[in-house]
Amino acid sequence: MPSRREPLGRKDGHWSEGEVDRDAFKDARLGRRCADLLRRLSDRVGGTIPLACEDWANTKAAYRFFANPKVEEGEILSGHFDATRVRYAASDGPILLLQDTTEFSYQRRNPHDVGFTKAINSGRDKNGRLRHHEVCGILMHSSLAVTEDGLPLGLAAVKFWNRQKFKGTAQLKRRINPTRVPIEAKESIRWLENLRQSIALLGQPERCVHVGDRESDIFELYCLAKELACHFVVRTVVDRLAGDGNHTLSTEMRTVKSAGTHTIEIRNDSDEVERVNLDIRYKRVHVCPPIGKKKHYPSLDLTIIHVSEIHAPSGRKPIEWKLVTDLDVNSLEDAVEKIRWYAMRWKIEVFHKILKSGCRAEDAKLRTADRLANLVSLYCVVSWRVLWMTMIARAAPDAAPTIALTTQEITILDHLIGDNGNRGARPGTLQLYITKLARIGGYLARMSDHPPGNNVIWRGLRRLADIQLGAQIDEAQTYG
């Protein structure tokens, strides 16, 4: 049977067709409905389900789809995962697997139908006692595959859950040493599960580099990466035992001399670009496993990289990163490369921001966790697309616009906006048409402006979809 999916690269069909595997569903009608919903939601980014569906029949069909017990997020994302693998195979060089967790909060009359994410302090009662209330919502842990240039290839793994699944773990940690609690009993297991799923999907593990923040500073993850033959760059928070076990990593790094300095640019609170000088030290160190897990995990030889800001200005917290990687670092250039890879982790934060601000996933009114997970899974594909559209013009500015836009979309943009006044973009290039797309979303395209960001891109995509629909109606009336 021929595939019902096409790899990314636009012909004249809707881009979403390449991100849905209709055959993944047990019922062919569910596959068709999934493809239709993805197209509608992407054309109305930030709109409600009724707005995207346009009439009661399609809206009711959408609600039935999300509530159908035969529909799971794995089936919805199956086509996107396959498309990610295709883009991964077509790319070159190391690919960064960015992992992080985000939470979606909701207000419901029956919050137990959704579940809870955390308990927060809500002030004090009349007697001065602290009050707490639980936040209704779901959590999502995702793995985003990104090139060294920051181009998102797609999601490689996604996991939804709420805290009820791990109820009792906190009490267990109070009774025994937390390092003796099995990883399977902790929420931290999601880091390992996503890494396994990502490597199984993508293959070529030697190209994959897991990048995570301090929450992923897990010794079990380091051992798993070695087992899977992939790599990692993680910001460390645990001062582990090093060498023969009689001192720690911080003690070991105090004696390491500076390998040199590196200058980066950051944007301060006043939205001004500021140049920052960083001192860099690195050393290959023999790292011991946690005391409670010595019988289960071996010691590892890892590279520790310490980055600290030189002469940090008053009023701002100085930049200080402590990174750990299994990769060899033999020069200042190697260390700077690993630092740049870790800085790329911000891309997954942007992806989550698009989910919440662009797709407005937290405004959904669906009543149960399963339904919300199904909806957010579709939003994940839409959010990836917005991020991809934002970054593709930066990664490949001179590419043909047809890799991102259809012939009709290009024609519409040419009618709406001329070639002048687009930050000097060359005619006929992808950069020119992405800039035009951003301009109909409110981008000014002045020479001093930064490249278009996610907000103007998703607003431009939404307006372009409306204009394209009007053009199709006019064409049907003219030739019908």
Secondary structure, DSSP 8 states (H G I E B T S, - for coil): ---S---SS-SSS-GGGGG--GGGSSSHHHHHHHHHHHHHHHHTTT--HHHHH-SHHHHHHHHHHHH-TT--HHHHHHHHHHHHHHHHHH--S-EEEEEEEEEEE---SSGGGT-EEEEEEEEE-TTS-EEEEEEEEEEEEEEEEEETTS-EEEEEEEEEE-GGGGTTHHHHHHHS-GGGS-GGGSTTHHHHHHHHHHHHHH--GGGEEEEE-GGG--HHHHHHHHHHT-EEEEE-----EETTTTEEHHHHHHT----EEEEEEEE-TTS-EEEEEEEEEEEEEEE---GGGTTTS--EEEEEEEEEESS--TTS---EEEEEESS---SHHHHHHHHHHHHTTHHHHHHHHIIIIIS-GGG----SHHHHHHHHHHHHHHHHHHHHHHHHHHHSTTS-GGGTS-HHHHHHHHHHS-SSSSTT--TTSHHHHHHHHHHTTT----TTS----HHHHHHHHHHHHHHHHHHHHHHHHHH-
